[in-house]
Amino acid sequence: MSVDQVTAPTEHPAYRDFAELVGAVIAPRAVEVDATEVPRSHLDALREIGYFAWSVPQEHGGTRIPAAVKNAADDLLFGADPSTALALTQHGGPVGQILKSKSPQALALLPKLAAGERIGGAGFAQIRQWPHRPSTIARKVPGGYRIDGVVRWLSGWGFVDTAWLGAVDEQNSTYVFGVGDLTAPGVEAVPLRLAAVQGSRTVTLTLRDYLLPDEYVTEVVDIEAWNALDGSVHPNDRGKPADDKEPRLPSIGAIGLARAALVDALTAHPGDPSLIRLREELEHAAITPRPEPQWRAQLDALAVRATAAGLVASGGQGLLTDNIAQVRARAALFLQVRGLSPRVRAARFEQYVN
């Protein structure tokens, strides 16, 4: 049996190496990182084990890793250190856009992304609020698009230099997506003060007359058509044929946070029947796909409950600033506002009622 045929993702050699690194290097500093910022040494350590190559196809310099293995590894990282996870697990976003574009110039970025010489991120959530709130606005010019406006949320600043950007072309009623070089002129960052995942190097970006060259424009999509699927299909999966042989994977973050919290809670209170029932509910939900965004809303709500249980298990100590329980609980609340399209928001409200 090859390593790619291993049934349990956690048995894969790449996952084992990753878990060893997380346990030895990243998890011990999680509380410190939450209050400060992800250190460059974390990025370097992940680069050394080849993590950034997992997002890139082998033919473009990447490493062939089953999607379930990467999903499990990213969840482990979220449970260990939410800020580092938020800063670096979005590396694959621009990769999917580049592959869809098939642009030779954009494809040439993939080997550098695989090597961790360039780090990927994402900054397009602001388009979801248009026209009710200002967004990034694109206008067609010779050679590409000029973009002006505010990217309200981009994590990994100082590491991320290759970002999946989105903007509204108001004249043509389209969304314009592309892979932007954040070292180019016209980009100004302002750090955000967050109540959760503060160490994630999250900023707002102001783009002023920023040029997105045609070679790096990945999609131009009708606004109504894009909005019709937003929240039910990941943007990088639009247009992909369904593969019944590949199991659906949950969004990363919730399962990792919930598992880590419940491990600590059951260590403090072994055999507690309510904690055991909550763990069983989590594990059943993790392997029982539902239509999106209901599955995501269910798992994220479980993360809130599990991390709250982790706080209760810790007692008053859990609210001290040097305790990982409060870091996880606040990170679980962050998940409630991640990717908050109208469809996702409605699913969350429904989850609260149910």
C-alpha positions, 0 to 999 in steps of 0.5 A: 500500500502506498502512502497515498492509500493510507486510510487515516490521514493522521497515519500519513508520513507527511502528517506525522512530520507536521504533527511533530513540528506543531507539538515541538515548535508551534503549540508551546508558543501559541498563547504568546503568539496570540498576544503578539504576532506569528514569528518568522521562525514558524514560517521557516519551520513549515517551509523546511518540512515542505508544507507550502508545497502541499498546496501546489500540484506536483507538475508545478513543483509541489508535493502530491499530498492527499487533500484529506491529509492537508485538511487534517494537518490544517485542523491540527494547526488551528487547534494548536495555534489559531493565529499561525493557522489563520496567517498561513493556511490560506496559502493555497487560495491563489494557487487555485486561482492560478490553475483556473487562469492557465496564464503562463505568467501566473503559472510561473509563480507556482514553483515559488509558492511551492518552495515557500519563496512566495506566500499566498493569502486572500483578500476579497471578502469585501465584495460580499458587502457591495453595494451596501458598503464600499468595496474594492472597485476595478476599472478596465485599462489597457493592460489590465485593471486598476483597483481602488478601495479597501481590502478589509481583511488580509491575514499573514501581512509581512509574510503574504506577498501573493494575494487572491484579490477581488474587486467590483467592476461596476460598469460591467456588473462583474467581479474581477479576481486575480493574483496580486503582488503585494510588493507592487506600488499602490498598497498600504497596510494598517494593522487591525486590533482584533479580539481573537487571533490577534497574532495572525498579522491581519491588516486592512489594505488600501489599494490606490490605483493598483494595477492588476495586469491582464496576465494575473487576472484569473476570473471575470464573473457576472455578479449575480452568477457568483453571488448565487453560489457564494457560501454553498461552493468554495470559489476555487471549486466553481465549475469543477466536475463532481468527483464521487470518489473523493470524499467531501472535506469540512472547512478547516478550523472548527474541528481542530479547535473543538478537538483540542479543547475537548482533549484538554477538558477530558484530561482535566475531567476524565470520563465525564459523560457530558464531555464524552457525548460532546466529543462523540457529537463532534466526531460524528458531525466531522464525518457526516457531510451536509449541504453547505453552508449548513455543515460549516455552520454546524461544525463552527457551532460545535467549536463554540460549544467545545471551546466553552466546555474547555473554559469550564473545565479549566475554571477561572484559570481558563480566563487568564491571558496565559491560558490556551483555553481562552485563546481557543474560545475566542478563535471559535468566535472568530470562525462565526464571522469568517466568510460571512456571505448572506447565505452563511449568515442565515445558516448561522442564525438558523443554527442558533435557533436549532 
